[in-house]
Amino acid sequence: MSIKEIGLIGIGNMGTALLAGMINSEVEKNDNIMIYDIDQKLLNAKEKEFEVAGAENLEDIIQESKYIILAVKPQVIDIVLDEIGSIVNENHVIISIAAGISISHIQKFIKKKIGIVRVMPNTPALIGEGASVIATNNVIKDGDLEHVKKIFNAVGIVITMDEKYFDAVTGLSGSGPAYIYIIIEALSDGGVKMGLPRDIALKLTAQTILGSAKMYLKTGKHPGILKDMVTSPGGTTITALHELEKGKLRSTLISAVEAATNKSKSIK
């Protein structure tokens, strides 16, 4: 039997976001979580910050936890999988957030019949507003899947999809925050050009994007309908939209998602 419920391997930005989310939302209690990181100084700091137990090595965290979250870089996941592959058993659930690492790749290291979950989160999870997409193998139990969903619901929304969509998910929500930050920067530059102070321009831009996103999520209305609510005949907004169309904003954003998706496919 597991002593701890959660074993978190890797406590960088995303690992820390999950740790904070689980504890703050009370999905898991502090004393039900164990963490491990190769950086001993970082491990000690996170133990004190979150009042959780730290493991001395990978074997300890596997033996004492049920849900094993691999929050490590894709470049090192094979090293971790190679070490834990012979230790895990059918009672464990492996949860990987390593970008580009498929379930079938993980199964090469873990020969046992074990539940495996692949997750594509994004960086807004750091403030509890992430968008996580999850896929599983065909042996995971329903109760275990629900628990995994609770973990990631603690840092945003969760959508379950077939793994075949993960490259497109990477191109859209995985890389998407970077697209939005460029839009925030560009719109605020426009405000500055027209005489607004930088800090005010940035704040107005960010709140406008936040409010617009929430309005879509809460109303469920098509973005075109919401756009038309702002767009008066012969007014300022339709004049601005004409400029966006001339600049091919829609086409450029579509191409960005396509390019990121194709890049994700190419790095496997």
N, C-alpha and C positions, 0 to 999 in steps of 0.2 A: 504493500500500500504506500502511496505517496504521502510524504510529510507535508509538502507544500502543494498548492494548487498550480501556481504559475512559476515557471523557470524562465527568466529573461536573459538571453545571451546577447550581449552587446548593448551598451547604454550610451550611445551617441545621442544625437538630436531626436531621432525618431523613437529610439528605445526609451529615452527619458520621457518623451511625450506620452507614450503608452503607459509607462509606469505612473506618471502623474495622473493621467486620465482614469486609470483603473482605481487608484486610491481616492481621488477627489470625488468620483461618481459612486464610490462604494461598491463597485463591481467586485473588487477584491479588497480584503483587509491587508494591512501592512504585514502582519505575521503569517500571511498565506502566500507570500511572494519571496522568491529567492532570485538574486541577480548575479551575473558574472560578466567580467570584462577582462581582457588581457592586460589592460592598463590598470595596475594595482592602485595607483593614486586616485584615478577617476572612480574606481570601484569603492574605495574607502569613503570618498566624498559623497557618493550617491547613497551608500549605506546609511550615513549619518543624516543626510538631507531628507530621505524618505522613511527612515527608521525601518529598513528591511534587512533581511539576512543576506550576506554575501557568501558565495561559494569559493572555495579555494581552487577548484579546477572544474573542468567540464564533466568529469565522471560524477562528482558530488551533486551537481545541479540536475543531472539526468536521473540519478538514483532517488532524489528527494522531491521531484516535481512531476506533475502529470502533463500539463500543457507547456510545451517547450517552444518559446518564441525565438526565432532566429532573426535578430535585428542587426545583422552584420553586413558588411559590404560584399557585393557579388564576387569581388576578387579573392576573398578569404573563405567563402562559404564551403568550398570543397574541403578545406583543411578541417573545418569544424565538423562537417558531415562525415568525413573519414574517421574522425576520432569518436563520434557518438554513434555511428552506424551499428556497431556491435553491442552497444550498451542498451539502447532503447528496446522496449518490448511492446506487445500488443495493447497494453494499457495506456501508452503514451499517445499524445497528439502533437504532431510537428506543425508549427505555424511559421512560414517563411515570408518575410517582407523584402527579401533581396531581389532587386530589380532584374528582370530578364532570366531568372532561374526557374525553370519549369518544374512541375510536379514529377514528371518522368525522370528528370535529372536527379532530383532528390532521391527518388526510388532506386536509383543505381547504387546508392550508398546504403540504403536501408532496405534489406531484403524481406523483412517481416511484413505481415499483414497489419498495417498501421495507418491510422487516419492522418492525412497530410492536407494542409490548407495553404494555398498560395494567396498572398494579399498584395494588392497594389494600392498603397496609401498615397497621400500627397502632403506637402509640407504644412498646410494650414492645420493639420492634426496637432501641430505644436501649440495651437491656441484653442484646441477643441472644436475646430471647424473643418476638419478634414473630410475628404471623400475617398472612401476605401472600397475597392472592388475585390471580392473573394471568389476563389474557385477551389474545389476539393476533389480528391480522388473518390472512388466509388465504395470505399470501405468505412468512411467516417460515420459514426453514429449520429442520429438526429440530435440527441442531447448535447453531444460534444460540439456540433456545428452551431447550435443555439448559443452555447457558452462563448464560442469564438466571436459570434456576432456581437454579443454583449461587450466583449473587450474592445472592439473597434467602434461600436456605438458610443463608447465613452469618450472618443476623440472626434466625433463627427457622424456622418451618415455611412451606411453600409449597403452595398448592392451585391447580390450574388449573381454571377454570370459564368458561362462556360469559359474555360481557359483559352479557347481559340480567339476570344475578343481582347486578350490582354495587351497585345501590341497597340491596338487602337485606343485602349484605355490609357496606356502609357503616353500616347501622342496627344490625348485630350486632357484628362484630369491630372495625369502624372506630371507632364510638362506644363500644363495650363497655367499654374500660378505665375510662371515667368512671362507668359504672354500678357497676363493682366497687369503685372508690374510695369511692363513697358507702356501699356495703355494709360496707367495712372500717371507715369512720368510724362508722357506726351501731352495728355490733357492738361496737366498742371503747368507744363511749359507754355501751352496756349493761354492759360490764365495769366501767367507772368508776362507774356508778350503783350497782353491787353491791359497790363497795369496792376494786377493783383500781387500782393506779397506772396513769396514762395510758400510759407507755412500755411497761409490761408488757402492758396490754390490746391495744395496737396490734401489738406483736410476736406475741402469741399469735394474734390475728385473722389477720394476714398469713400466718403460717406454716400456720394451719389451712386457709386458702383455697389456698395453694400446694400443700400436701400433698394436699388433696382433689382438686385439678385433676390433679396427677401420678398419683394413684391411678386416676382414670378413664382417663387416657391410657395408662397402663401395663397395666391389666387389661382395658380394653375393655368392662367390665361396664356395663350400663345404670345411669344415676344412681339410678333407683328401687331397684335391688338394693343398691347401695352405701349408700343412705339407710337401708334396712331393716337393714343390718349394724350401724348405730349405734342403732337404735330398739328398745328393749326394751319388752315389754308393761307398761303402767302406769308407765313410767319418766319421767325428766326430758325426754328428747328428744321423745317423742310429745306431751308436754304443751306443749313449746315449738313444735312443728310445728303444733299446733292454733291457737296464737296467730298464726303466720304465715299460716295459711289464713284466719283471721278478718280479718286485715289485707289480704288479697288480694294477697300478694306475687307469686304466679305471674302473676296477671292484670295487675298493674302492670308487671312486667318485659316481658311480651308486648306490652303497649301501648306501652312505651318503644321497643322495637325497631320496631314498626309506625309510630310517629310519626316516628322518625328516618329510616326508609326513605322514607316519604311526603315528608318534607322534602327528602331527597336528590333525589327525582324532580322536585320543584317548582323547584329552583334551576338546572336546565339551561337 
